[in-house]
């Protein structure tokens, strides 16, 4: 169970780090544009997230068949980072 949790965290970071890097660059780009559009800070109200993980790959097993497990997470208010919307375009999560 501990291995599965660690693997899930690693997979989450693999997907979140590029988003965070994009958010940093997106916020840097907002400076000159901030007077020319609408910036909105949105938060999660409710929802769910699903992640399919191939346990064979996580355990280093090279196999032609996949051993896929689906992880489901409930999303509650303020459970994740807020996101920025600029002129109705997703800019990414906020820092902090």
C-alpha positions as CSV (number, residue, x, y, z in Angstrom):
1,X,0.0,0.0,0.0
2,X,2.8,2.4,0.9
3,X,4.5,1.7,-2.5
4,X,1.2,2.5,-4.3
5,X,0.9,5.8,-2.5
6,X,4.4,6.8,-3.3
7,X,3.9,5.8,-6.9
8,X,0.7,7.9,-7.0
9,X,2.5,10.9,-5.6
10,X,5.3,10.5,-8.1
11,X,2.9,10.3,-11.0
12,X,1.0,13.4,-9.7
13,X,4.3,15.3,-9.5
14,X,5.2,14.2,-13.0
15,X,2.0,15.9,-14.3
16,X,1.9,18.9,-11.9
17,X,5.5,20.1,-12.3
18,X,5.1,21.1,-16.0
19,X,1.9,22.9,-15.1
20,X,3.6,24.8,-12.3
21,X,6.5,25.8,-14.6
22,X,3.9,27.0,-17.2
23,X,2.1,28.9,-14.5
24,X,5.2,30.7,-13.5
25,X,6.0,31.7,-17.1
26,X,2.3,32.6,-17.6
27,X,2.3,34.9,-14.6
28,X,5.5,36.6,-15.8
29,X,3.7,37.2,-19.1
30,X,0.7,38.8,-17.4
31,X,2.5,41.9,-16.3
32,X,2.2,44.0,-19.5
33,X,-1.2,42.6,-20.3
34,X,-2.8,43.1,-16.9
35,X,-4.3,46.5,-17.9
36,X,-5.7,45.2,-21.2
37,X,-8.0,42.3,-20.1
38,X,-9.9,40.6,-17.4
39,X,-7.9,38.5,-14.9
40,X,-10.0,36.0,-12.8
41,X,-8.9,33.8,-9.9
42,X,-11.1,30.7,-9.8
43,X,-11.2,28.0,-7.1
44,X,-12.4,24.4,-7.2
45,X,-15.9,24.0,-5.8
46,X,-16.5,20.3,-6.4
47,X,-15.5,17.6,-8.8
48,X,-13.4,14.5,-9.1
49,X,-10.1,13.4,-10.6
50,X,-9.2,10.1,-12.1
51,X,-5.7,8.6,-12.7
52,X,-5.0,5.3,-14.5
53,X,-1.7,3.8,-13.4
54,X,0.1,0.8,-14.9
55,X,1.4,-1.1,-11.9
56,X,3.8,-3.2,-14.0
57,X,5.6,-0.1,-15.2
58,X,5.7,1.4,-11.7
59,X,7.3,-1.8,-10.4
60,X,9.8,-2.0,-13.2
61,X,8.2,-5.1,-14.8
62,X,8.5,-5.1,-18.6
63,X,5.4,-6.9,-19.8
64,X,3.3,-6.9,-22.9
65,X,0.1,-6.9,-20.8
66,X,-0.8,-3.9,-18.6
67,X,-1.9,-4.1,-15.0
68,X,-3.9,-0.9,-14.9
69,X,-5.3,0.4,-11.6
70,X,-7.7,3.4,-11.5
71,X,-7.3,5.9,-8.7
72,X,-10.2,8.2,-8.0
73,X,-10.0,11.3,-5.9
74,X,-12.9,13.5,-4.7
75,X,-12.2,17.2,-5.0
76,X,-13.6,19.4,-2.3
77,X,-13.7,23.2,-2.1
78,X,-10.2,24.8,-1.9
79,X,-8.6,21.3,-1.9
80,X,-6.3,22.1,-4.8
81,X,-4.7,25.3,-6.0
82,X,-6.7,28.2,-7.5
83,X,-6.3,28.8,-11.2
84,X,-5.9,32.0,-13.2
85,X,-8.1,32.9,-16.2
86,X,-7.1,35.8,-18.4
87,X,-9.5,36.9,-21.1
88,X,-11.4,33.6,-20.8
89,X,-8.1,31.6,-21.4
90,X,-6.7,29.3,-18.8
91,X,-3.3,30.6,-17.7
92,X,-2.5,28.0,-15.0
93,X,-2.5,27.5,-11.2
94,X,-1.5,30.3,-8.9
95,X,1.7,30.1,-6.9
96,X,1.8,29.5,-3.2
